C-alpha cells in the first residue's frame, strides 16, 4: 500500500513542482490540489463504501492539537518541496523515522533487533549524504523543519485512529481544515479562488494522483507502528524522487544518491522481515 501510494504521490508532486516553477499554478494551489481529492475520496469511502465515518468527541484535544501543527506544517512543507531538490527533500525526511522510534517506544511498542538495525541503516545513509555533499543547500532548513514537525502530526494521527476515530473521519476532517486554510490564505494574499481549479483538466492528474496516494498511505497506518509505515513511506519516497530528480529535474551527484538509496533499501528490508 505504501509503495503504490508513493508512486502516485511522486507523480503528483513532480508535476505540481514543475507547474509552480513555470508559474502555471501558485504555491497555495499546489497544496490545495494535493489535498482536495484526498478529502473527497476519504469522505466517499467513509460514508458510502465502508459506512465507517466515525469521529469521537473525546478525540478533540489531540485532534485540535494535530490541526494546529498541520496548519503550520502545510506551508512549511509546500515551500520545502518547491525550493529543495526532490531527492534532498526526500532524504532529509528520513530524520522523521528515528524521532518516531522514540515516540513509539514511549507509547509501548517493542522493536526487534532487525528493525533497530534497519532504522540505523537509514541514519547511516543520511550521514553518508552529508559527508559527501549529496544534499543541496537550497530548501534544506525548511525540509528539516517539515521532517521534525511531521513527528507530532503522525504520532497524533496514529493515536487518534487507534483510540478514537476511523481513518476516513480523522483524515478527511483534517484535510478539510488544511484545504480551508490554504483557500483563505490564497484569497487574502492573491485574491485567488482555489476552488475554481478542482476540475480543471490539466490539474486533475496532479490532484487525483495525490488523492489516491493519501488514501493508500492513510489506511496503511492501521497495520503497523507509525515508525515502520513512515520508514517504508520515506524509503520509497527517496527511491522515486531519485528517479524523478535525475530524469525530470536534472539533479546532480546521482552516484552518491544511488549508494545512499541502496543503504536505505537494506534498512527497509531489515524493518519488514
C-alpha positions in Angstrom: 0.0 0.0 0.0 2.8 2.4 0.9 4.8 1.6 -2.2 1.9 2.1 -4.6 0.8 5.2 -2.7 4.3 6.8 -3.2 4.2 6.1 -6.9 1.0 8.2 -7.1 2.4 10.8 -4.7 5.7 11.3 -6.7 3.7 11.7 -9.9 1.6 14.4 -8.3 4.4 16.2 -6.5 6.7 16.3 -9.5 4.0 17.6 -11.8 2.9 20.2 -9.3 6.5 21.3 -8.6 7.1 21.8 -12.3 3.9 23.8 -12.7 4.8 26.1 -9.8 8.3 26.6 -11.3 6.6 27.6 -14.6 4.2 29.9 -12.7 1.2 27.9 -14.1 -0.1 27.4 -10.5 0.5 29.2 -7.2 2.2 27.7 -4.2 -1.2 27.8 -2.5 -2.8 26.0 -5.4 -0.1 23.3 -5.2 -1.0 22.5 -1.6 -4.7 22.8 -2.3 -4.6 20.4 -5.2 -2.6 17.9 -3.2 -5.3 17.8 -0.5 -8.7 18.3 -2.2 -9.2 14.9 -3.9 -7.7 13.2 -0.9 -10.5 14.6 1.2 -13.2 13.8 -1.4 -12.0 10.2 -1.7 -11.9 9.6 2.0 -15.4 11.1 2.5 -16.8 8.9 -0.2 -15.1 5.8 1.2 -16.1 6.5 4.8 -19.7 7.5 4.2 -20.8 5.5 1.2 -18.5 2.5 0.7 -17.4 1.4 4.2 -20.1 3.2 6.3 -17.3 3.9 8.8 -17.2 7.7 9.2 -16.6 7.7 13.0 -15.4 10.8 14.9 -15.4 10.8 18.7 -15.7 14.0 20.7 -13.2 12.6 23.2 -10.5 13.0 20.5 -10.9 16.7 20.2 -7.9 17.6 22.4 -5.5 15.5 20.3 -7.3 16.3 17.0 -7.2 20.1 17.6 -3.5 19.8 18.6 -2.8 18.0 15.4 -4.8 20.5 13.4 -2.7 23.4 14.8 0.5 21.7 13.8 -0.9 20.7 10.4 -1.8 24.3 9.5 1.7 25.4 10.1 3.3 22.3 8.6 1.4 22.6 5.3 3.0 26.0 4.5 6.5 24.8 5.5 6.2 21.6 3.5 4.9 23.1 0.3 7.7 25.7 0.3 10.3 23.0 1.1 9.0 20.8 -1.8 9.2 23.7 -4.2 12.5 25.1 -3.1 14.5 21.9 -2.4 15.7 19.3 -4.9 13.3 16.3 -4.9 15.9 13.9 -3.6 17.2 16.4 -0.9 13.7 16.8 0.4 13.1 13.1 0.5 16.5 12.3 2.1 16.1 14.8 4.9 12.6 13.4 5.6 14.3 10.3 6.8 15.0 12.1 10.1 11.4 11.7 11.0 12.0 7.9 11.5 14.4 7.8 14.4 12.3 10.5 16.1 9.2 8.4 15.6 11.0 5.4 17.1 11.4 7.4 20.3 7.7 8.2 20.3 6.6 4.6 19.5 8.8 3.3 22.3 7.2 5.8 24.7 3.8 4.5 23.6 4.7 1.0 24.4 5.7 -0.6 21.1 8.6 -3.1 21.1 11.1 -3.5 18.3 13.2 -6.4 17.2 17.0 -6.1 16.7 16.5 -6.3 12.9 14.1 -3.3 13.0 16.6 -1.3 15.0 19.3 -2.2 12.6 17.1 -1.1 9.7 16.5 2.3 11.2 20.2 2.6 11.9 21.0 1.9 8.3 18.8 4.8 7.2 20.5 7.1 9.6 23.9 5.9 8.3 22.7 6.7 4.7 21.8 10.2 5.8 25.2 10.8 7.4 26.9 9.4 4.2 25.0 12.0 2.2 26.0 14.9 4.4 29.7 13.8 4.3 29.7 13.5 0.5 27.7 16.7 -0.3 24.8 14.7 -1.6 22.3 17.2 -0.3 21.7 20.6 -1.9 21.7 23.7 0.3 18.5 25.2 -1.1 15.4 24.4 1.0 17.4 22.3 3.5 16.2 24.1 6.6 12.6 24.0 5.5 12.9 20.3 4.7 14.4 19.7 8.2 11.6 21.7 9.9 9.0 19.7 7.9 10.6 16.4 9.0 10.7 17.3 12.7 7.1 18.7 12.8 5.8 15.6 11.0 6.7 13.5 14.1 4.0 15.4 16.0 1.3 15.1 13.4 2.0 11.4 12.6 2.1 10.4 16.3 -1.2 12.2 17.0 -2.8 10.7 13.9 -1.7 7.2 14.9 -3.0 7.8 18.4 -6.4 9.1 17.2 -7.1 6.2 14.8 -6.0 3.7 17.4 -8.2 5.0 20.2 -10.9 7.2 18.8 -11.6 7.9 15.1 -11.9 6.0 11.9 -9.2 6.7 9.3 -11.7 8.3 7.0 -13.1 10.7 9.6 -9.7 11.7 11.0 -8.0 12.3 7.7 -11.0 13.8 5.8 -11.7 16.4 8.5 -8.0 17.2 8.9 -7.7 17.7 5.1 -10.8 19.9 5.1 -9.0 22.1 7.7 -5.9 22.2 5.5 -7.9 23.0 2.4 -9.8 25.9 4.0 -6.5 27.2 5.5 -4.9 27.3 2.0 -8.0 28.7 0.3 -8.3 31.6 2.8 -4.5 32.3 2.6 -4.7 32.3 -1.3 -7.7 34.7 -1.2 -6.2 37.2 1.2 -2.8 37.0 -0.5 -3.6 37.0 -4.2 -7.4 37.2 -4.4 -7.2 33.7 -5.8 -10.2 31.4 -5.8 -8.7 27.9 -5.5 -12.0 26.0 -5.8 -12.2 27.0 -9.5 -9.2 24.8 -10.2 -10.6 21.5 -8.9 -11.9 20.2 -12.2 -9.5 22.0 -14.5 -8.2 19.2 -16.8 -4.5 19.9 -16.6 -4.6 19.8 -12.8 -6.8 16.8 -12.4 -4.0 14.2 -12.8 -2.0 16.0 -10.1 -4.8 16.3 -7.6 -6.3 12.8 -8.3 -2.9 11.1 -8.0 -2.3 12.8 -4.7 -5.8 11.7 -3.5 -5.1 8.0 -4.3 -1.7 8.3 -2.6 -3.2 9.8 0.5 -5.9 7.2 0.9 -3.5 4.2 0.5 -0.9 5.6 3.0 -3.6 6.7 5.5 -5.0 3.1 5.7 -1.5 1.6 5.9 -1.2 3.1 9.4 -3.8 0.6 10.6 -1.4 -2.3 10.1 1.8 -1.4 11.8 3.6 1.0 14.1 3.9 4.6 12.9 7.7 4.4 12.6 7.5 1.3 10.4 5.0 2.8 8.0 6.9 6.1 7.8 10.1 4.2 7.2 8.5 2.5 4.2 7.0 5.7 3.0 10.2 7.7 3.3 12.3 4.9 1.7 10.0 4.7 -1.4 9.9 8.4 -1.5 13.7 8.6 -1.7 13.9 5.9 -4.5 11.2 7.5 -6.6 12.4 11.1 -6.0 15.9 9.9 -7.1 14.3 8.8 -10.4 12.3 12.0 -11.0 15.1 14.2 -9.7 17.5 12.8 -12.3 15.2 12.3 -15.3 12.8 15.3 -14.8 14.7 17.9 -12.8 18.3 17.0 -13.9 19.8 16.8 -10.3 23.5 16.1 -9.7 25.6 13.8 -7.5 23.5 10.8 -8.7 26.1 8.2 -7.8 26.3 9.3 -4.2 22.5 9.3 -4.0 22.2 5.8 -5.5 24.6 4.5 -2.8 22.6 6.2 -0.1 19.4 4.8 -1.6 20.9 1.3 -1.6 21.7 1.6 2.1 18.1 2.7 2.8 16.7 -0.3 0.8 18.8 -2.6 3.1 17.3 -0.7 6.1 13.8 -1.2 4.7 14.3 -5.0 4.2 15.5 -5.3 7.8 12.5 -3.4 9.0 10.0 -5.7 7.2 11.5 -9.1 7.8 
